Amino acid sequence: MESTFNGLTMPVFTAFGWAGEEAAIKYAYTNLQLFVQAIHQAFPREMQSYFPHYGVDKESQCAYLARNESVESDLYVTFHTRPMAFRIDVNLTDRAVLLSGFQRLAQDTAQFYRGLIRLDPEWSVRFQQMEYDAENQTATHYKDVFKGPVGELTQEKTDEVVMRAEYLNGEKDRWLAPFYMSRSYPSEFVASMGVQVVSEMVKELDSLRTVLFALSKPADRVMPKPTKKPKKSVVTAAVVEAESADTVAADQKERFSYIATLKPLHLRKGFINMTPNEWPFFAVNARTTTRPVTVFFENQSDPEGNVWRLSPHDQARLMLGPKGKRWLREHFGADEKINVIATKHLDDTIDIALEPVE
């Protein structure tokens, strides 16, 4: 039996489209299993831990990544191969997870909204409202609270649908409000990728981290308990206090604000200079030279931003993408000031908000 993934060929896509032969369907299942296994193996460790279960669902004719062995009891991702299209679906239908997730989101929807709008615009979202029959434990479609491309969401609309979903999932005898996301690709395009489809899917799913982690929270890391040591002297106590101060300082580095003065060259080239003091915030390690960021300004987002490390002094420079460059030129003049507010999130992504200084 084949044990190496060589890509999703067109026979995989056509096997489920029409009344296929048994051998064709068996071949498709084998390839889907190898495909999802290759994705899981290529994941960074954090995503492997987040989706510890994977496999093929023959009833739904798809491959899946799941948070729980009982697939539908938590968030899960499915991959569907059909004659004309390859589709990724993100599914969350369990009431308990939905309720706890939307209760968290209702406290502050901003990060969830940012995670959604910086996705590829081909992604669509669906907040569904279903009538729930508690006696028979069945649900039927009632209406969509929101259904459409991620680009159609605004902060206000996100606030509205999150609050609505929280309320509906709390009405356990009457309503259920599942959440879905999906993106499709032409089947021939995916087949032409060969084994590269694995790395592309890993990148695609990695871009969803903020949204996934907001909906179904990753398990907290268990930190080892510190070994108690006897205090030897006053000097030892002083060292412990110094370490505590360092820890506080590290926490404060998760967000900073810097006011820059723009020069004509900055406006023409579309960049904002900071100082060497800001670079450690962006550095992953000593070899880091660039760090991708998402830039926000006036309810718009620019997902193509990068922060560069400039030699020889390790100065930090924010390089804007096309949208950000255009906004900067249209709204600022030489010698005007701009506030750069950088925030590092739990999934290690970085957002930068740009605001004029009055």
Disulfide bonds with the S-S distance in Angstrom:
none
